[in-house]
Amino acid sequence: MRTATPGIERIFSWSSIDSKSRVVILVSLLLICTIPQSTGQETITGWGEVESWTDNDLNAAVIHGTNVWVFGDFGTVRYSEDNGATWHNHSALGNADLIAADSLDDSMAVLSADGIIHMMFGLDADWEKIDSGQSGINGIAVTGEQSVVIVGDKGAIWQYTDETWWNRTTTFNENLHDVAFNGDQDGLAVGDAGTILATNDGGATWDYRAAPDADSSIVSVSYFNPYRMFAVSDSGQILYSTSPGGFEWQLREIESMDYETTLATTLSSIEVVSSSRILFAGPDGYLGLSLDQGLNVERNILPAGVNTSFNDHAMFDYVVGIVVGDSGVILFTDRAGENEDIGFEIPDYNNFGEFVEYADDMLLAGFIATVKIVVFGILLGFTIGVILAMLKTAPTSFKNVLERYSTNQIRGLGAYCSVIGLWLLYTGVSRFPELQLEGLEYIFTPVGDPRGFAMFALGLAIVAISIQFILADKKLSGPLFKVRPLNSLATVYTDFFRNTPLIVQFMFIHFGLRLGMRIQQLMEGTFGDPGIDGIDYFFYGDRTFLSAIFTLGLNSGAYQCETIRGAISAIPSGQMEAGRSIGLTYLGTMRLVILPQAIRICIPPIGNEMVNLVLNSSLAMVIGYSELSRQGKLMIATTFQIFSAWGLVMISYFVVTWTLALILRRLEDTTRIPGLGISGGS
């Protein structure tokens, strides 16, 4: 018996709804069930605006003791005793604009646009006025209790010490914009046309440092320690140096900008606050932060209503500090200005799909970088290996060279060479006491005095050979007459590279010899500035790339030499005799008869060496080259997915080496010499 109310049953009955309405209801229910729950998502600024009690532009900020001071136009001075939270007025320092400031220990100095220096000698001391008598001064650095260095237009450098101004201007007359010191001895000055000047004696003398972009105007420089220096150009380039004394500078390839070498914005200052954290400031409301030495730079969000040009930072530590700008703006931060995400989902790198999505671009960049140095390294190594193998198998000895001369002529040559050898030997040995070495320490002489050691070694060799020449008989039967000089040179080369670690060779060639920098400078002098992209930049725009391919090539050439030499020795000697009998020279016979067969024989072992070269290319990370292994370290630093990161790197290396092995296997089958070797039925 039905008890439901008929009217209600008709209204809510599914059967009473027409088919089109049923479809609409079902689709709506499906969408409601599948739409994810919305969450509030917002990014908030890491800066807070504080009242400065002035509308004048603020140009400089500096930490002095426990207080922070700011300086601006028309002599404006403000100071804070609570890390920048509240500000107090201070009497103006003249009427001129205060444009730069610096402090060291208990001394602080402020530079005005008219060349007047205001100094405070002590934390609670009064200001003292020092007139530099110069115009067009742009930067100042405190180098001692009562010592400052100022820089300005047309390369002007002046040092104030012992209550006297000293002119330290160099031959470089480009406008200088900033100067910074690490302590009281090591300093850098930067300016137009890529000018970088360095001093290691407190500013008394300055030396030029080559910039990676000679057209850039470098506006600010900052030290972290003697081995890590950073600078920025007004076009947004980040320059860095990790060599003591700033001898070698490079442009940072910025990952967050698709590996471009510019932030594509104008910059005015840089502040390095930790080993990895860097702050940037610029006009048009630009504040930036990098947590990984400039590889990734995030633009800071500004407080509501703030959109001004920023001029300088002053940081108490790596998180707490201020930034000052035009119109009296002072912003305070307790997390280095880092943006804070609220409501955003944190990427789940435990999800392999999300991790691969993050890592694929980095792996591709590392893959391309690895292939570049591998290809050039293989070509260079093979060329060197062939040349060394020919030198090692060259039969020419001193006897072959001298047997056309009479015994008296050989003895006369020996006497003449002995004089030269003794002079070289004496000159080289006389330089050794200057090294102040004792006993076994003399094994390090090649490092302490390479020129002196070379003279000593060459003199010793010439003296030994000269004695043999003087004692020569008609048959030239002495043991030194059997020495093959070309073989000896090749042996020295291979022994050196085969008996020292490759990682040490990388660091010695790049940081010690600075080979990449020297080649780049040579190429720039010949072909011009490589710029930041294009074919020129591909070949010689990156110094680490040049150092990497030469290190790999020089090392691999020593190993390939022995492989090719063994293959040459496997060719029957009768073929060399046959080639010489038909009028070919030794080199002609090697090129046309011996080497074509030897190379075909040694393809398998050379292939093994080439695969090792691919794997050894991972050591290029120690000089900062961005190949696969370095990209793996960068991925781990962000995601902490150690297994996944190194797993992807291993697979990438496998793809490169396996592809190379397939090519070499195909080449081996194609060039196999019929009837030579045991084929096993293949």
HELIX and SHEET records of a PDB file:
HELIX    1   1 PRO A    6  PHE A   12  1                                   7    
HELIX    2   2 TRP A   14  SER A   16  5                                   3    
HELIX    3   3 SER A   19  THR A   34  1                                  16    
HELIX    4   4 ASP A   73  GLY A   75  5                                   3    
HELIX    5   5 ASP A  153  GLY A  155  5                                   3    
HELIX    6   6 PRO A  244  GLY A  246  5                                   3    
HELIX    7   7 GLU A  255  MET A  257  5                                   3    
HELIX    8   8 ASP A  326  GLY A  328  5                                   3    
HELIX    9   9 PHE A  352  THR A  393  1                                  42    
HELIX   10  10 PHE A  398  LEU A  402  1                                   5    
HELIX   11  11 THR A  407  ARG A  431  1                                  25    
HELIX   12  12 PHE A  432  LEU A  435  5                                   4    
HELIX   13  13 GLY A  439  PHE A  444  5                                   6    
HELIX   14  14 THR A  445  GLY A  448  1                                   4    
HELIX   15  15 PRO A  450  ILE A  470  1                                  21    
HELIX   16  16 PRO A  479  LYS A  482  5                                   4    
HELIX   17  17 PRO A  485  ARG A  498  1                                  14    
HELIX   18  18 LEU A  502  MET A  507  1                                   6    
HELIX   19  19 PHE A  508  GLY A  512  3                                   5    
HELIX   20  20 LEU A  515  PHE A  527  1                                  13    
HELIX   21  21 GLY A  534  TYR A  540  1                                   7    
HELIX   22  22 ARG A  543  ALA A  570  1                                  28    
HELIX   23  23 SER A  573  SER A  581  1                                   9    
HELIX   24  24 TYR A  586  THR A  589  1                                   4    
HELIX   25  25 MET A  590  ILE A  594  3                                   5    
HELIX   26  26 LEU A  595  ILE A  601  1                                   7    
HELIX   27  27 ILE A  603  ASN A  616  1                                  14    
HELIX   28  28 SER A  617  ILE A  623  5                                   7    
HELIX   29  29 LEU A  628  THR A  639  1                                  12    
HELIX   30  30 ILE A  642  THR A  670  1                                  29    
SHEET    1   A 4 GLU A  42  VAL A  50  0                                        
SHEET    2   A 4 ILE A 330  ILE A 342 -1                                        
SHEET    3   A 4 GLY A 321  GLY A 325 -1                                        
SHEET    4   A 4 PHE A 310  MET A 315 -1                                        
SHEET    1   B 4 LEU A  58  HIS A  64  0                                        
SHEET    2   B 4 ASN A  67  GLY A  72 -1                                        
SHEET    3   B 4 VAL A  77  SER A  80 -1                                        
SHEET    4   B 4 HIS A  88  HIS A  90 -1                                        
SHEET    1   C 4 LEU A  98  LEU A 104  0                                        
SHEET    2   C 4 SER A 107  SER A 112 -1                                        
SHEET    3   C 4 ILE A 116  PHE A 121 -1                                        
SHEET    4   C 4 TRP A 127  ASP A 131 -1                                        
SHEET    1   D 4 ILE A 137  GLY A 144  0                                        
SHEET    2   D 4 SER A 147  GLY A 152 -1                                        
SHEET    3   D 4 ILE A 157  THR A 161 -1                                        
SHEET    4   D 4 THR A 164  ASN A 167 -1                                        
SHEET    1   E 4 LEU A 176  ASN A 182  0                                        
SHEET    2   E 4 ASP A 186  GLY A 191 -1                                        
SHEET    3   E 4 ILE A 196  THR A 199 -1                                        
SHEET    4   E 4 ASP A 207  ARG A 209 -1                                        
SHEET    1   F 4 ILE A 218  ASN A 225  0                                        
SHEET    2   F 4 ARG A 228  SER A 233 -1                                        
SHEET    3   F 4 ILE A 238  SER A 241 -1                                        
SHEET    4   F 4 GLN A 250  LEU A 251 -1                                        
SHEET    1   G 4 SER A 269  VAL A 272  0                                        
SHEET    2   G 4 ILE A 278  GLY A 282 -1                                        
SHEET    3   G 4 TYR A 286  SER A 290 -1                                        
SHEET    4   G 4 VAL A 297  ARG A 299 -1                                        
END                                                                             
